[in-house]
Amino acid sequence: MTRVLIADDHKFIRQALRSCLDKEQDMEVIGEATDGEQAVRLSAQLSPDVIIMDIEMPVLNGLEATRQIRKVSPDTIILVLTIHDDREYILHILEAGAAGYLTKKAMGKEIACAIRAVTSGESILSEDIMKQLLTYAFRYPTQPLVLDHGEKLTAREIQVLELVAKGASNKAIAQTLNLSLNTVKKYLMGIFDKLQASSRTSAVINAQRAGLISMDLGDQRSSTH
């Protein structure tokens, strides 16, 4: 059972989301927040598996709430649901620690599928969106990442990361590299730790800024072992 917290200042949106998720046998809505500050407080109290997070909320916006939730409830997965769809906005949201991104055009089964995807460690961003984000990160490197020698990714980790950047699921990565799903998950955990990342997307962005993968997602630039 996936425990979900809904954070949105619009009552109609909260009701619609709850109505959709109540129909899913593997999901339970455990709370609702009407502003970002309440979302942070409830995340600390309830430890939800997933938060569906709006961005434009009173008291504390979704971006800052996401940053704070990553500290007080690091195991909680944040799925952003917002009206914004420009790549700069998406990049900032994902850099804050969100694991996935949907616009408010998505409802019903699409949201339920997205929740299942992010809780399984999958990406719900298309390859096209991922490439746009990498292009933006390359042109506007606001936080270049320098890794110590001991933190460098191995050749296998680079392979896994390149497939993640192409939008491959854990299952697809396992099949491509002839690995078990558990092994893929272990590699991803190591990658997240080395790249100071909280999600697949932020790991790819940080890797690009550290010079570990190139814009065509196929060039290994780092010294590996």
C-alpha positions in Angstrom: 0.0 0.0 0.0 1.5 3.3 -1.1 0.7 6.1 1.4 0.1 9.4 -0.4 0.0 13.0 0.9 -1.7 15.6 -1.3 -0.3 19.2 -1.2 -2.3 21.8 -3.1 -4.0 25.0 -2.1 -7.0 24.4 -4.4 -9.7 22.4 -2.7 -11.1 21.2 -6.0 -7.7 19.8 -7.1 -7.3 18.0 -3.7 -10.8 16.5 -4.0 -10.2 15.4 -7.6 -6.9 13.7 -6.7 -8.3 12.0 -3.6 -11.2 10.7 -5.7 -8.9 9.3 -8.3 -6.5 7.7 -5.8 -9.3 6.2 -3.6 -10.2 4.0 -6.6 -6.7 2.4 -6.6 -6.5 -0.6 -4.3 -2.7 -0.2 -3.8 -2.9 3.5 -2.7 -4.1 5.3 0.4 -4.4 9.1 0.8 -3.2 9.7 4.4 -3.5 13.5 4.5 -3.9 16.8 2.7 -1.9 20.1 2.9 -3.2 23.4 1.8 0.2 25.2 1.8 3.9 24.4 1.7 4.5 24.8 5.4 1.8 22.4 6.3 3.2 19.9 3.7 6.6 20.0 5.4 5.0 19.5 8.9 2.8 16.6 7.7 5.6 14.9 5.9 7.6 14.9 9.2 4.6 13.6 11.2 3.2 11.1 8.7 6.2 10.0 6.7 4.2 9.4 3.5 5.7 7.3 0.7 4.7 9.9 -1.9 3.7 13.6 -1.9 1.8 15.0 -4.8 3.2 18.5 -4.7 1.8 21.7 -6.2 4.4 24.5 -6.7 2.4 27.8 -6.3 1.1 27.6 -2.8 0.8 30.2 0.0 3.0 30.5 3.1 5.8 28.3 1.6 5.9 27.5 -2.1 6.4 24.0 -3.4 10.0 24.5 -4.4 11.1 25.5 -0.9 8.8 22.9 0.7 10.4 20.2 -1.5 13.9 21.2 -0.3 12.8 21.1 3.3 11.0 17.8 3.0 14.1 16.2 1.5 15.7 17.0 4.8 13.0 16.0 7.3 11.7 13.0 5.4 14.4 11.9 2.9 12.7 8.6 2.0 9.5 10.4 0.9 9.2 10.6 -2.9 7.9 14.0 -4.3 5.9 14.0 -7.5 5.3 17.5 -8.7 1.9 18.4 -10.2 1.8 21.9 -11.6 0.5 24.1 -14.5 4.1 25.0 -15.5 5.7 23.1 -18.4 8.8 25.2 -19.4 12.1 23.5 -19.1 13.8 26.1 -16.8 10.9 25.7 -14.3 11.1 21.9 -14.5 14.9 21.9 -13.9 14.6 24.0 -10.8 11.8 21.7 -9.5 13.9 18.6 -10.1 17.0 20.1 -8.7 15.1 20.8 -5.5 14.7 17.1 -5.0 11.5 16.1 -6.8 11.6 12.6 -8.4 9.0 13.3 -11.1 7.0 15.9 -12.8 3.5 16.1 -14.3 1.4 19.0 -15.5 -2.2 19.5 -14.3 -3.4 18.2 -17.6 -2.7 14.8 -16.2 -5.4 13.2 -14.1 -6.9 9.9 -13.2 -5.0 6.8 -14.2 -2.0 8.8 -15.5 -1.3 10.0 -12.0 -1.7 6.6 -10.4 0.7 5.1 -13.0 3.2 7.9 -12.3 3.1 7.2 -8.5 3.7 3.5 -9.2 6.6 4.4 -11.5 8.4 6.7 -9.1 8.0 4.3 -6.2 9.6 1.6 -8.4 12.6 3.8 -9.1 11.5 4.6 -12.6 11.6 7.9 -14.5 8.4 9.5 -15.7 10.2 12.1 -17.8 10.4 11.4 -21.5 13.8 11.2 -23.3 12.9 14.4 -25.1 12.3 16.3 -21.8 15.5 14.7 -20.3 17.6 16.0 -23.2 16.1 19.5 -22.9 16.9 19.5 -19.2 20.5 18.4 -19.9 20.9 21.0 -22.6 19.7 23.7 -20.2 22.0 22.4 -17.4 24.9 22.4 -19.8 24.3 26.0 -20.9 23.5 27.4 -17.4 25.7 25.4 -14.9 24.6 27.2 -11.7 26.2 24.6 -9.5 29.2 22.9 -11.1 29.9 19.6 -9.2 33.5 18.5 -8.5 34.0 15.0 -7.3 36.9 13.8 -5.2 38.9 10.9 -6.6 37.3 8.4 -4.3 33.8 9.4 -5.4 34.3 8.8 -9.1 31.9 6.6 -10.8 32.9 3.2 -12.1 32.6 2.2 -15.7 29.5 0.1 -14.9 27.9 3.0 -13.0 28.5 5.2 -16.0 26.8 2.7 -18.2 23.8 2.6 -15.9 23.6 6.3 -15.7 23.7 6.8 -19.4 20.8 4.4 -19.8 18.9 6.3 -17.1 19.5 9.5 -19.0 17.9 7.9 -22.0 14.8 7.2 -20.0 15.4 3.5 -19.6 13.5 1.7 -16.8 15.3 -0.5 -14.2 14.0 -3.5 -16.1 15.3 -2.2 -19.4 18.7 -1.4 -17.8 18.9 -4.9 -16.3 18.1 -6.5 -19.7 20.6 -4.3 -21.6 23.5 -4.9 -19.2 22.5 -8.5 -18.3 22.1 -7.6 -14.6 19.5 -8.5 -12.0 17.0 -5.8 -10.9 18.4 -5.8 -7.4 21.9 -5.2 -8.9 20.6 -2.3 -10.9 19.0 -0.8 -7.8 22.3 -1.2 -5.9 24.2 0.6 -8.7 21.6 3.4 -8.6 22.0 3.8 -4.8 25.7 4.1 -5.2 25.3 6.6 -8.0 22.9 8.8 -6.0 25.4 8.8 -3.1 28.4 9.7 -5.1 26.6 12.4 -7.1 24.8 13.9 -4.0 21.5 13.2 -5.8 18.0 12.4 -4.5 16.5 11.1 -7.7 17.4 9.6 -11.1 16.9 13.0 -12.8 19.0 15.0 -10.4 21.7 12.3 -10.7 21.8 12.7 -14.5 21.9 16.5 -14.2 24.7 16.4 -11.6 26.6 13.9 -13.7 26.4 16.1 -16.7 27.6 19.1 -14.7 30.5 17.1 -13.3 31.5 16.2 -16.8 30.8 12.5 -16.4 28.4 12.2 -19.4 28.2 14.4 -22.5 25.3 16.0 -24.3 24.8 13.1 -26.6 24.6 10.8 -23.6 27.1 8.5 -25.0 30.5 9.9 -24.3 32.3 8.9 -21.1 34.5 11.7 -19.9 35.5 10.6 -16.5 38.4 8.5 -15.3 36.9 5.3 -14.1 38.1 2.2 -12.2 
